[in-house]
Amino acid sequence: MTRDHAGADAPDSFAGWLAALSAFIAGFVAFGTMYSFGVFFTSMEAEFHASRTATSAFFAVTGMLFYLFGSVTGRLSDRFGPRCIVSAGAVVMGAGLALTAAAPRMWVGYLTYGAGVGIGASCAYIPTLALVGGWFTRHRTTALGLAAAGTGCGTLLMPPLAAVLIQAHGWRTSYAVFAAGSFALLLLCAALARPAPLARASQAAKLRQVVRSRPFVLLYASWVLATTGLTMAMVFLPPFADATGVRPVAASALVSIIGGMSILGRGGIGFISRNIGIVPVYKLSTAALHASTSFKYVNVGLP
């Protein structure tokens, strides 16, 4: 029995692939929900009689809280266990979306959607993704690729689903459906998440030393600057397409294309990085992202 249990908890075991699946589902739900906001944008803007700036604040609050609490939820997961934190994320995100569906005023939506989706996604995604590396030695790159592909799949599939639901039932009912689905899927993530056997061995460097290091500060600043244009596109592409006469489902496909291409990118990035190195690949990727967003804003006039 002891040997069987040890084998089940060993690196590269079946339990590790379940942990990777947990991270995949968490990324699917968290980023699929967040990046679907642009599809809801026009309907919410019209119902609340708000400006584009005021409506976009929903996503701004959500993104701020997601990245702010990301540094906290990882530490909480180390202390209380990933299942506890991911379960909390399921409750917070499900409740936040359900309350947003019933929000009578825009400022209430800022609280329910911003806190619910931002904090809930952080509780679900950060701990599950952090577990994956500690479960693998031989197949770590493959497992991390599988886990990260969840964000692309969520971005690919959930915006069109949101567009179909909004057309048929309105944005409030659509968020109620998202609430139930997010709650159920994230509870499944919590059930699959288990502490990694290599977690302690991988924590040789102190967090404080890493955060204060120059390479970390430069990488963090680079990531913030690089993703600003990407998140703006996710929010404003669907309403821009809708304003030009594109049908809602077709407009949502603009976000889906980004998600689909990111899946291909994640599949090939590991092979490329093994040949030319991780840092050069990162620099090339951010340069391509900058060129893409610059062309987009100059030529199609996104806000």
C-alpha positions in Angstrom: 0.0 0.0 0.0 2.8 2.4 0.9 4.6 1.7 -2.3 1.5 2.2 -4.4 0.7 5.5 -2.6 4.3 6.7 -3.1 4.1 5.7 -6.8 0.8 7.7 -7.2 2.5 10.8 -5.7 5.7 10.4 -7.7 6.9 12.9 -10.3 5.5 12.4 -13.8 2.7 10.2 -12.4 -1.0 10.2 -13.3 -1.7 12.6 -10.5 0.6 15.1 -12.1 -1.4 15.0 -15.3 -4.5 15.5 -13.3 -2.9 18.6 -11.8 -2.1 19.8 -15.3 -5.7 19.2 -16.3 -6.8 21.3 -13.2 -4.6 24.2 -14.4 -6.0 23.8 -17.9 -9.6 24.1 -16.7 -8.8 27.0 -14.4 -7.2 28.9 -17.2 -10.1 28.1 -19.5 -12.6 29.5 -17.0 -10.6 32.4 -15.7 -9.4 33.9 -19.0 -12.3 32.7 -21.0 -14.6 34.7 -18.7 -12.4 37.8 -18.5 -11.7 38.0 -22.2 -15.4 37.5 -23.0 -16.2 40.9 -21.5 -15.8 42.7 -24.8 -18.8 40.7 -26.1 -20.9 42.0 -23.2 -19.6 45.5 -23.6 -22.2 47.0 -26.0 -25.2 45.5 -24.2 -24.0 46.7 -20.8 -23.1 50.1 -22.1 -26.6 50.5 -23.5 -28.5 49.3 -20.5 -26.6 51.4 -18.0 -26.5 54.5 -20.4 -22.8 54.7 -19.8 -19.8 55.9 -21.8 -17.2 53.6 -23.2 -14.8 54.8 -20.6 -17.1 54.0 -17.7 -18.0 50.6 -19.1 -14.4 49.6 -19.8 -13.7 50.2 -16.1 -15.3 46.8 -15.4 -12.4 45.1 -17.0 -9.9 47.6 -15.5 -11.0 46.8 -12.0 -11.0 43.0 -12.8 -7.5 43.1 -14.3 -6.1 45.1 -11.4 -7.5 42.8 -8.7 -6.4 39.7 -10.6 -2.8 40.7 -10.8 -2.8 42.3 -7.4 -4.1 39.2 -5.6 -2.0 36.9 -7.7 1.0 37.5 -5.4 -1.3 36.7 -2.4 -3.2 33.6 -3.6 0.0 31.7 -4.3 1.3 32.2 -0.8 -2.1 31.3 0.6 -2.1 28.1 -1.4 1.3 27.2 0.0 0.0 27.7 3.6 -3.6 26.3 3.4 -3.4 24.0 0.4 -4.5 24.5 -3.2 -7.9 22.8 -2.8 -9.0 25.3 -0.1 -7.9 28.4 -2.2 -9.3 27.1 -5.5 -12.6 26.2 -3.8 -12.8 29.8 -2.5 -12.1 31.0 -6.0 -15.1 28.9 -7.3 -17.4 30.5 -4.7 -16.1 34.0 -5.3 -16.3 33.9 -9.1 -19.6 32.2 -9.2 -21.2 34.6 -6.7 -19.6 37.6 -8.4 -21.0 36.7 -11.8 -24.4 35.9 -10.4 -24.6 39.2 -8.6 -23.4 41.0 -11.7 -26.4 39.5 -13.5 -28.7 41.2 -11.0 -26.7 44.5 -10.6 -29.1 47.4 -10.5 -26.4 50.1 -11.0 -23.1 50.3 -12.7 -21.1 50.9 -9.5 -22.6 47.7 -8.0 -21.3 45.9 -11.1 -17.8 47.3 -10.5 -17.8 45.6 -7.1 -19.5 42.3 -8.1 -17.8 41.7 -11.4 -14.4 43.3 -10.6 -14.0 41.6 -7.2 -15.8 38.4 -8.2 -14.0 37.7 -11.4 -10.7 39.3 -10.5 -10.2 37.7 -7.1 -11.9 34.5 -8.1 -9.8 34.0 -11.2 -6.7 34.7 -9.2 -7.6 32.2 -6.5 -8.3 29.5 -9.2 -5.6 30.1 -11.8 -2.4 31.0 -9.9 -2.3 28.1 -7.4 -3.2 25.5 -10.0 -0.6 26.7 -12.6 2.1 26.9 -9.9 1.5 23.3 -9.0 2.3 21.8 -12.4 6.0 22.3 -12.5 6.4 20.5 -9.1 4.7 17.4 -10.5 7.1 16.8 -13.4 10.8 16.2 -14.2 10.9 14.5 -17.6 7.6 15.9 -19.1 7.6 19.3 -17.4 7.5 21.4 -20.6 4.7 19.3 -22.1 2.7 19.5 -18.9 3.1 23.3 -18.6 2.2 23.6 -22.3 -1.0 21.7 -21.7 -1.8 23.8 -18.6 -1.2 27.1 -20.4 -3.3 26.0 -23.4 -6.4 26.4 -21.2 -6.2 30.2 -21.5 -6.2 30.0 -25.3 -9.0 27.4 -25.4 -11.1 29.6 -23.1 -10.5 32.6 -25.2 -11.3 30.7 -28.3 -14.6 29.2 -27.2 -16.2 31.4 -24.6 -16.6 34.7 -26.5 -18.8 33.0 -29.2 -20.7 31.2 -26.6 -21.4 34.5 -24.8 -22.5 36.1 -28.1 -25.0 33.3 -28.8 -26.4 33.5 -25.2 -26.7 37.3 -25.3 -28.5 37.2 -28.6 -31.0 34.6 -27.3 -31.4 35.6 -23.7 -29.7 38.9 -22.9 -26.5 39.7 -21.1 -27.9 39.2 -17.6 -29.1 35.6 -18.2 -25.8 35.0 -20.0 -23.8 36.0 -16.9 -26.0 33.8 -14.8 -25.1 30.9 -17.0 -21.5 31.8 -16.8 -21.8 31.9 -13.0 -23.2 28.4 -12.8 -20.6 27.0 -15.2 -17.7 28.7 -13.6 -18.7 27.5 -10.1 -19.0 23.9 -11.3 -15.8 23.8 -13.3 -13.7 25.5 -10.6 -15.0 23.0 -8.0 -13.7 20.3 -10.3 -10.4 22.1 -10.4 -10.2 22.1 -6.6 -10.9 18.3 -6.5 -8.1 17.6 -9.0 -5.5 20.0 -7.3 -3.0 18.3 -5.0 0.3 19.6 -3.5 3.2 18.8 -5.7 5.9 16.4 -4.4 8.7 18.6 -5.7 7.3 21.8 -4.3 9.8 22.1 -1.4 12.8 21.3 -3.5 11.8 24.0 -5.9 11.7 26.7 -3.3 15.4 27.1 -2.7 15.4 30.8 -3.5 13.6 33.1 -1.1 10.7 35.0 -2.6 11.9 38.3 -1.2 15.3 37.9 -2.9 13.7 37.1 -6.2 11.3 40.0 -6.1 14.0 42.5 -5.3 16.3 41.2 -8.0 16.9 43.4 -11.1 16.0 40.7 -13.7 12.6 40.2 -12.0 11.9 43.9 -11.9 12.8 44.3 -15.6 10.7 41.2 -16.6 7.7 42.4 -14.5 7.8 45.9 -16.0 8.2 44.4 -19.5 5.2 42.2 -19.1 3.0 45.0 -17.8 3.9 47.2 -20.8 3.6 44.3 -23.3 0.2 43.2 -22.2 -1.4 46.6 -22.1 -2.1 46.7 -25.8 -3.3 43.1 -25.8 -5.9 43.6 -23.0 -7.2 46.8 -24.7 -7.8 44.8 -27.9 -9.7 42.1 -26.0 -12.1 44.7 -24.5 -12.6 47.0 -27.5 -12.5 44.7 -30.6 -16.0 43.3 -30.2 -17.8 46.7 -29.6 -15.7 48.2 -32.4 -16.8 45.5 -34.8 -20.4 45.8 -33.6 -20.3 49.6 -34.3 -19.2 49.0 -37.8 -22.2 46.7 -38.5 -20.6 43.3 -37.9 -23.0 40.8 -36.4 -22.3 40.0 -32.6 -21.3 36.4 -33.1 -19.0 37.3 -35.9 -17.6 40.2 -33.8 -16.8 37.8 -31.0 -14.8 35.7 -33.4 -12.1 38.4 -33.4 -11.3 37.5 -29.8 -11.6 33.8 -30.6 -9.0 34.1 -33.3 -6.5 35.5 -30.8 -7.2 32.6 -28.5 -6.9 30.1 -31.3 -3.6 31.4 -32.5 -2.3 31.5 -28.9 -2.9 27.8 -28.7 -0.7 27.3 -31.8 1.9 29.6 -30.3 2.1 27.8 -27.0 2.5 24.5 -28.9 5.4 25.8 -30.9 7.1 28.1 -28.4 8.7 25.2 -26.5 10.4 23.9 -29.6 11.7 27.3 -30.7 12.9 28.2 -27.2 15.0 25.0 -27.0 16.8 26.1 -30.1 17.3 29.8 -29.7 16.7 30.3 -26.0 13.8 31.6 -23.9 14.9 35.3 -23.6 15.3 35.8 -27.4 11.9 34.2 -28.0 10.3 36.4 -25.4 11.8 39.5 -27.0 10.7 38.4 -30.5 7.2 37.7 -29.2 6.8 41.1 -27.5 8.1 42.8 -30.6 5.6 41.0 -32.7 2.8 41.9 -30.3 3.9 45.6 -30.4 3.9 45.6 -34.2 0.5 43.9 -34.4 -1.2 46.3 -32.0 0.4 49.4 -33.5 -0.8 48.4 -37.0 -4.2 47.7 -35.6 -4.7 51.0 -33.8 -3.2 53.1 -36.7 -5.2 51.4 -39.5 -8.6 50.5 -38.0 -8.8 53.3 -35.4 -9.5 51.3 -32.3 -10.0 53.5 -29.2 
